[in-house]
């Protein structure tokens, strides 16, 4: 069953029961992406790593063969 079919079935059931319709597929995708990013940043800070610029810092070390700046 596809996402669209499941959504239509859930909408039909909600209408039959007099409940509110479920959110459309993809409505909260950006919110989920933001929450995942914030969770990764939080875990980095708790682990003692920098929350921002980790990839750029690693690429700088790889390209230049020496550590860039310390955090």
C-alpha distances in whole Angstrom, upper triangle without the diagonal:
4,7,8,6,7,10,11,10,12,15,15,16,18,20,21,22,24,23,22,19,17,18,16,14,17,19,21,20,24,25,23,25,28,28,27,30,32,31,32,35,36,36,38,41,41,41,44,43,43,40,40,41,40,39,42,44,43,43,46,47,46,47,51,51,52,51,51,52,51,49
4,5,5,6,9,10,11,12,14,15,17,18,20,21,23,24,22,21,18,16,16,13,11,13,16,18,17,21,22,21,22,25,25,25,28,30,29,30,33,34,34,36,39,39,40,42,41,40,37,37,38,38,36,39,42,40,40,44,45,44,45,48,49,50,49,48,49,49,47
4,5,5,6,9,10,10,12,14,15,16,18,20,21,22,20,18,15,12,12,10,7,10,13,14,14,18,19,17,19,22,22,22,25,27,27,28,31,32,32,34,36,37,37,40,38,38,35,35,36,36,34,37,40,39,39,42,44,42,44,47,48,49,47,47,47,47,44
4,5,5,6,9,10,10,12,14,15,16,18,20,21,19,17,14,12,12,9,7,11,13,15,15,19,20,19,21,24,24,25,27,29,29,31,33,34,35,37,39,40,40,43,41,41,37,37,38,38,37,39,42,41,41,44,46,45,46,49,50,51,50,49,49,49,47
4,5,5,6,9,10,11,12,14,15,17,18,20,19,18,14,13,14,11,11,14,16,18,19,22,23,22,24,27,27,27,30,32,32,33,36,37,37,39,41,42,43,45,44,43,40,40,41,41,40,42,45,44,44,47,49,48,49,52,53,54,53,52,52,52,50
4,5,5,6,8,10,11,12,14,15,16,18,16,16,12,11,12,11,10,13,15,17,17,21,21,20,23,25,25,25,28,30,29,31,34,34,34,37,39,39,40,43,42,41,38,39,40,40,39,41,44,43,43,47,48,47,48,51,52,53,51,51,51,51,48
4,5,5,6,9,10,10,12,14,15,16,14,13,9,8,8,7,7,11,12,14,15,19,19,19,21,24,24,24,27,29,28,30,33,33,34,36,38,39,40,42,41,41,37,37,39,39,38,41,43,43,43,46,48,47,48,51,52,53,51,50,50,50,47
4,5,5,6,9,10,10,12,14,15,14,13,10,9,11,9,10,14,15,17,19,22,23,22,25,27,27,28,31,32,32,34,37,37,38,40,42,42,44,46,45,44,41,41,43,43,42,44,47,46,46,49,51,50,51,54,55,56,55,54,54,53,51
4,5,5,6,9,10,11,12,14,13,13,11,10,13,12,13,16,17,19,21,24,24,24,26,29,28,29,32,33,33,35,38,38,38,41,43,43,44,47,46,45,42,43,44,44,43,46,48,48,48,51,53,52,53,56,57,58,56,55,55,55,52
4,5,5,6,9,10,11,12,10,10,8,7,10,10,11,15,15,17,19,22,22,21,24,26,26,27,30,31,30,33,35,35,36,38,40,40,42,44,43,43,40,40,42,42,42,44,47,46,47,50,51,51,52,55,56,56,54,54,53,53,50
4,5,5,6,9,10,10,9,8,5,6,9,9,12,15,15,17,19,22,22,22,25,27,27,28,31,32,32,34,36,36,37,40,42,42,43,46,45,44,41,41,43,43,43,45,48,48,48,51,53,52,53,56,57,58,56,55,54,54,51
4,5,5,6,9,10,10,11,8,10,13,13,15,19,19,21,23,26,26,26,29,31,30,32,34,35,35,38,40,40,41,44,45,45,47,49,48,48,44,45,47,47,46,49,51,51,51,54,56,55,56,60,60,61,59,58,58,57,55
4,5,5,6,8,8,10,9,10,14,14,16,20,20,21,24,27,26,26,29,31,30,31,34,35,34,37,39,39,40,43,44,44,46,48,48,48,44,45,47,47,46,49,51,51,52,55,56,56,57,60,61,61,59,58,58,57,54
4,5,5,6,5,6,6,8,11,13,15,19,18,19,22,25,24,24,28,29,28,30,33,33,33,36,38,37,38,41,43,42,44,47,46,46,42,43,46,46,45,48,50,50,51,54,55,55,56,59,60,60,58,57,57,56,53
4,5,5,6,7,7,10,13,15,17,21,20,22,24,27,26,27,30,31,31,33,36,36,36,39,41,40,42,44,46,46,48,50,49,49,45,46,48,48,48,50,53,53,53,56,58,57,59,62,63,63,61,60,59,58,55
4,6,8,10,10,13,16,18,20,24,23,25,27,30,29,30,33,34,34,35,38,39,38,41,43,43,44,47,48,48,50,52,52,51,48,49,51,51,51,53,56,55,56,59,60,60,61,64,65,65,63,62,62,61,58
4,6,9,10,13,16,18,21,24,23,24,27,30,29,29,32,33,32,34,37,37,37,40,42,41,42,45,46,46,48,51,50,50,46,48,50,50,50,53,55,55,55,58,60,59,61,64,65,65,62,61,61,60,57
4,7,9,12,15,18,20,23,22,23,27,29,28,28,32,33,32,34,37,37,37,40,41,41,42,45,46,46,48,50,50,50,46,47,49,50,50,52,54,55,55,58,60,59,61,64,64,65,62,61,60,59,56
4,6,9,12,15,18,21,19,20,23,26,24,25,28,29,28,30,33,33,33,36,38,37,38,41,42,42,44,47,46,46,42,43,46,46,46,49,51,51,52,55,56,56,57,60,61,61,58,57,57,56,52
4,6,9,12,15,18,15,17,20,22,21,22,25,26,25,28,30,30,30,33,35,35,36,39,40,40,42,44,44,43,39,40,43,43,43,46,48,48,49,52,53,53,55,57,58,58,56,54,54,53,50
4,7,9,12,15,13,15,18,20,20,20,23,25,24,26,29,29,29,32,34,34,35,38,39,39,41,44,43,42,38,39,41,42,42,44,46,46,47,50,51,51,52,55,56,56,54,53,52,52,49
4,6,9,12,10,12,15,17,16,17,20,21,21,23,25,26,26,29,31,31,32,34,36,36,38,40,39,39,35,36,38,38,38,40,43,43,43,46,48,48,49,52,53,53,51,50,49,48,45
4,6,8,7,8,11,14,13,14,17,18,18,20,23,23,24,26,28,28,30,32,34,34,36,38,37,36,32,33,35,35,35,37,40,40,40,43,45,45,46,49,50,50,48,46,46,45,43
4,6,6,9,11,13,14,15,17,19,19,21,23,24,25,27,29,30,31,33,35,35,37,39,38,37,33,33,35,35,34,37,39,39,39,42,44,44,45,48,49,49,47,46,46,46,43
4,6,8,9,12,13,13,15,17,18,18,21,23,23,25,27,28,29,31,33,33,35,37,35,34,31,31,32,33,32,34,37,37,37,40,41,41,42,45,46,47,45,44,44,43,41
4,6,5,8,10,10,12,14,15,16,18,20,20,22,24,25,26,28,30,31,32,34,32,31,28,27,29,29,28,30,33,33,33,36,38,37,38,41,43,43,41,40,40,40,37
4,6,8,9,10,12,13,14,16,18,19,20,22,24,25,26,28,30,31,32,34,33,31,28,27,29,30,29,31,34,34,35,37,39,39,40,43,44,44,42,41,41,40,37
4,6,5,6,9,10,11,13,15,16,17,19,20,21,23,25,26,27,29,31,29,28,24,24,27,27,27,29,31,32,32,35,37,37,38,40,42,42,39,38,38,37,34
4,5,5,6,9,10,11,13,14,15,17,19,20,21,23,25,26,27,29,27,26,22,22,24,25,24,26,29,29,29,32,34,33,35,37,38,39,37,35,35,35,32
4,5,5,6,9,10,11,12,14,15,17,18,20,21,23,24,26,27,25,24,20,20,21,22,22,24,26,27,27,30,32,32,33,35,37,37,34,33,33,32,30
4,5,5,6,9,10,11,12,14,15,16,18,20,21,22,24,26,24,23,19,19,22,23,23,25,27,28,28,31,33,33,34,37,38,37,35,34,33,32,29
4,5,5,6,9,10,10,12,14,15,16,18,20,21,22,24,23,22,19,19,21,22,22,24,26,26,27,30,31,32,33,35,36,36,34,33,32,32,29
4,5,5,6,9,10,11,12,14,16,17,19,20,21,23,21,20,16,16,18,18,18,20,23,23,24,26,28,28,29,32,33,33,31,29,29,29,26
4,5,5,6,9,10,11,12,14,15,17,18,20,21,19,18,14,14,17,18,18,20,22,23,24,26,28,28,30,32,33,33,30,28,28,27,24
4,5,5,6,9,10,10,12,14,15,16,18,20,19,18,14,15,18,18,19,22,23,24,25,28,29,30,31,33,34,33,31,30,29,28,25
4,5,5,6,9,10,11,12,14,15,16,18,17,16,13,14,17,16,17,20,21,21,23,25,26,27,29,31,31,31,28,28,27,26,23
4,5,5,6,9,10,11,13,14,15,17,15,14,10,11,13,13,14,16,18,18,20,22,24,24,26,28,29,28,25,24,24,23,20
4,5,5,6,9,10,11,12,14,15,14,13,9,11,14,14,16,18,19,20,22,24,25,26,28,30,30,29,26,25,24,23,20
4,5,5,6,9,10,11,12,14,13,13,10,13,16,15,17,19,20,21,23,25,25,26,29,30,31,30,27,26,25,23,20
4,5,5,6,9,10,11,12,11,11,8,10,13,12,13,16,17,17,19,21,22,23,25,27,27,26,23,23,22,21,18
4,5,5,6,9,10,11,9,8,5,7,11,10,13,15,15,16,19,20,21,22,24,26,26,25,22,21,20,18,15
4,5,5,6,9,10,10,10,7,11,14,13,16,18,18,19,22,23,24,25,28,29,29,27,24,23,22,20,16
4,5,5,6,9,9,10,8,12,15,13,16,18,18,18,21,23,23,24,27,28,28,26,23,23,22,20,17
4,6,5,6,5,6,5,9,11,10,13,15,14,15,18,19,19,21,23,24,24,23,19,19,18,16,13
4,5,5,5,6,6,10,12,12,15,17,16,17,20,21,21,23,25,26,26,24,20,20,18,15,12
4,5,8,10,9,13,16,15,18,20,19,20,23,24,23,25,28,29,28,26,23,23,21,18,15
4,6,9,10,13,15,13,16,19,17,17,21,22,21,23,26,26,25,23,20,21,19,16,14
4,7,9,12,14,12,16,17,15,16,20,20,19,22,24,24,23,21,18,18,16,13,10
4,6,9,10,8,12,14,12,12,16,17,16,18,21,21,21,19,15,15,14,11,9
4,6,7,7,10,11,10,12,15,15,15,18,20,20,20,18,15,14,12,10,7
4,7,7,10,12,11,13,16,16,17,19,21,22,22,21,18,16,15,13,10
4,6,8,9,9,12,13,14,16,18,19,20,21,19,16,15,13,13,10
4,6,5,6,9,10,10,12,14,15,16,17,16,14,12,11,12,10
4,6,5,6,9,10,11,12,14,15,16,15,12,12,12,11,10
4,5,5,6,9,10,10,12,14,15,15,13,12,13,14,13
4,5,5,6,9,10,10,12,14,13,12,10,11,13,12
4,5,5,6,9,10,11,12,11,8,7,8,9,10
4,5,5,6,9,10,10,10,9,9,11,11,12
4,5,5,6,8,10,10,10,10,12,14,15
4,5,5,6,8,8,7,6,9,12,13
4,6,5,5,5,5,6,9,11,13
4,6,5,8,9,10,13,15,17
4,6,8,10,10,14,16,18
4,6,8,8,12,15,17
4,7,9,13,14,17
4,6,9,11,14
4,6,8,11
4,7,10
4,6
4
